[in-house]
């Protein structure tokens, strides 16, 4: 990203990639307990959205359309053709 970078955590490389998106105000760490319960080789991606966690210093806007664009950039940057998007409304 031209305006900085988003903290991305990836683990494993087996199975369909699970891309975890945290709730408004959360962080990649929101999903730690879930990822720890998955097989260690399961491909998972977690990231701190713009404005939160290690990505809190990235400039706004912190609107849903910008957060969606960031998600697309991450997925493309990792070369993911298919993935399962996992989110939480909490």
C-alpha atoms as a printed R data frame, in Angstrom:
   type eleno elety resid chain resno       x       y      z
1  ATOM     1    CA   UNK     A     1   0.000   0.000  0.000
2  ATOM     2    CA   UNK     A     2   1.216   3.431 -0.856
3  ATOM     3    CA   UNK     A     3   0.249   4.847  2.534
4  ATOM     4    CA   UNK     A     4   1.816   2.129  4.704
5  ATOM     5    CA   UNK     A     5   1.336  -1.540  5.361
6  ATOM     6    CA   UNK     A     6  -1.228  -3.711  7.042
7  ATOM     7    CA   UNK     A     7  -0.097  -6.280  9.587
8  ATOM     8    CA   UNK     A     8  -0.836  -9.727  8.088
9  ATOM     9    CA   UNK     A     9  -0.358 -13.085  9.845
10 ATOM    10    CA   UNK     A    10  -0.346 -16.290  7.825
11 ATOM    11    CA   UNK     A    11  -0.008 -19.841  9.106
12 ATOM    12    CA   UNK     A    12  -0.007 -23.201  7.334
13 ATOM    13    CA   UNK     A    13  -0.558 -23.946  3.673
14 ATOM    14    CA   UNK     A    14  -3.053 -26.860  3.661
15 ATOM    15    CA   UNK     A    15  -6.697 -26.829  2.665
16 ATOM    16    CA   UNK     A    16  -8.792 -23.926  1.512
17 ATOM    17    CA   UNK     A    17  -7.391 -20.710  2.953
18 ATOM    18    CA   UNK     A    18  -9.454 -19.270  5.790
19 ATOM    19    CA   UNK     A    19  -9.285 -15.461  5.782
20 ATOM    20    CA   UNK     A    20 -10.359 -14.086  9.161
21 ATOM    21    CA   UNK     A    21 -11.698 -10.518  9.357
22 ATOM    22    CA   UNK     A    22 -12.060  -8.998 12.821
23 ATOM    23    CA   UNK     A    23 -14.957  -6.879 14.036
24 ATOM    24    CA   UNK     A    24 -14.901  -3.063 14.230
25 ATOM    25    CA   UNK     A    25 -12.341  -2.231 16.909
26 ATOM    26    CA   UNK     A    26 -10.788  -5.714 17.070
27 ATOM    27    CA   UNK     A    27  -7.487  -6.983 15.696
28 ATOM    28    CA   UNK     A    28  -5.936 -10.071 14.125
29 ATOM    29    CA   UNK     A    29  -5.486 -11.319 17.686
30 ATOM    30    CA   UNK     A    30  -9.269 -11.559 17.986
31 ATOM    31    CA   UNK     A    31  -8.954 -14.866 16.128
32 ATOM    32    CA   UNK     A    32  -5.975 -16.349 18.049
33 ATOM    33    CA   UNK     A    33  -8.053 -18.827 20.075
34 ATOM    34    CA   UNK     A    34  -9.868 -20.023 16.939
35 ATOM    35    CA   UNK     A    35  -6.707 -20.469 14.859
36 ATOM    36    CA   UNK     A    36  -4.957 -22.310 17.716
37 ATOM    37    CA   UNK     A    37  -7.709 -24.938 17.636
38 ATOM    38    CA   UNK     A    38  -7.226 -25.633 13.926
39 ATOM    39    CA   UNK     A    39  -4.643 -28.110 12.616
40 ATOM    40    CA   UNK     A    40  -1.227 -26.391 12.511
41 ATOM    41    CA   UNK     A    41  -0.934 -26.894  8.747
42 ATOM    42    CA   UNK     A    42  -4.344 -25.320  7.997
43 ATOM    43    CA   UNK     A    43  -3.848 -22.238  5.807
44 ATOM    44    CA   UNK     A    44  -5.085 -19.201  7.715
45 ATOM    45    CA   UNK     A    45  -4.748 -15.469  7.174
46 ATOM    46    CA   UNK     A    46  -5.495 -12.823  9.795
47 ATOM    47    CA   UNK     A    47  -4.773  -9.122  9.592
48 ATOM    48    CA   UNK     A    48  -5.152  -5.913 11.541
49 ATOM    49    CA   UNK     A    49  -7.572  -3.737  9.631
50 ATOM    50    CA   UNK     A    50  -6.678  -0.138  8.896
51 ATOM    51    CA   UNK     A    51  -7.104   1.858 12.094
52 ATOM    52    CA   UNK     A    52  -6.696  -1.050 14.561
53 ATOM    53    CA   UNK     A    53  -3.965  -3.189 16.089
54 ATOM    54    CA   UNK     A    54  -0.563  -2.858 14.434
55 ATOM    55    CA   UNK     A    55  -2.263  -1.075 11.484
56 ATOM    56    CA   UNK     A    56  -3.767   1.688 13.631
57 ATOM    57    CA   UNK     A    57  -1.427   4.360 12.266
58 ATOM    58    CA   UNK     A    58  -2.628   3.944  8.671
59 ATOM    59    CA   UNK     A    59  -4.579   6.978  7.531
60 ATOM    60    CA   UNK     A    60  -8.320   6.930  6.938
61 ATOM    61    CA   UNK     A    61 -10.816   6.814  5.666
62 ATOM    62    CA   UNK     A    62 -11.822   3.979  7.963
63 ATOM    63    CA   UNK     A    63 -15.028   3.364  6.029
64 ATOM    64    CA   UNK     A    64 -16.272  -0.067  5.025
65 ATOM    65    CA   UNK     A    65 -15.431   0.508  1.357
66 ATOM    66    CA   UNK     A    66 -11.769   1.242  2.245
67 ATOM    67    CA   UNK     A    67 -11.598  -1.777  4.556
68 ATOM    68    CA   UNK     A    68 -13.044  -3.937  1.742
69 ATOM    69    CA   UNK     A    69 -10.442  -2.557 -0.690
70 ATOM    70    CA   UNK     A    70  -7.715  -3.424  1.827
71 ATOM    71    CA   UNK     A    71  -9.061  -6.979  2.087
72 ATOM    72    CA   UNK     A    72  -8.985  -7.329 -1.705
73 ATOM    73    CA   UNK     A    73  -5.397  -6.017 -1.789
74 ATOM    74    CA   UNK     A    74  -4.330  -8.568  0.843
75 ATOM    75    CA   UNK     A    75  -5.998 -11.495 -0.934
76 ATOM    76    CA   UNK     A    76  -4.478 -10.484 -4.278
77 ATOM    77    CA   UNK     A    77  -1.080  -9.831 -2.687
78 ATOM    78    CA   UNK     A    78  -1.045 -13.340 -1.239
79 ATOM    79    CA   UNK     A    79  -2.058 -14.796 -4.604
80 ATOM    80    CA   UNK     A    80  -5.220 -16.416 -3.246
81 ATOM    81    CA   UNK     A    81  -7.512 -17.580 -6.046
82 ATOM    82    CA   UNK     A    82 -10.059 -19.103 -3.694
83 ATOM    83    CA   UNK     A    83 -10.616 -18.649  0.023
84 ATOM    84    CA   UNK     A    84 -13.233 -18.806  2.739
85 ATOM    85    CA   UNK     A    85 -14.010 -15.475  4.383
86 ATOM    86    CA   UNK     A    86 -14.665 -15.751  8.129
87 ATOM    87    CA   UNK     A    87 -16.056 -12.797 10.051
88 ATOM    88    CA   UNK     A    88 -17.747 -11.833 13.263
89 ATOM    89    CA   UNK     A    89 -20.479  -9.325 13.951
90 ATOM    90    CA   UNK     A    90 -19.530  -8.910 17.607
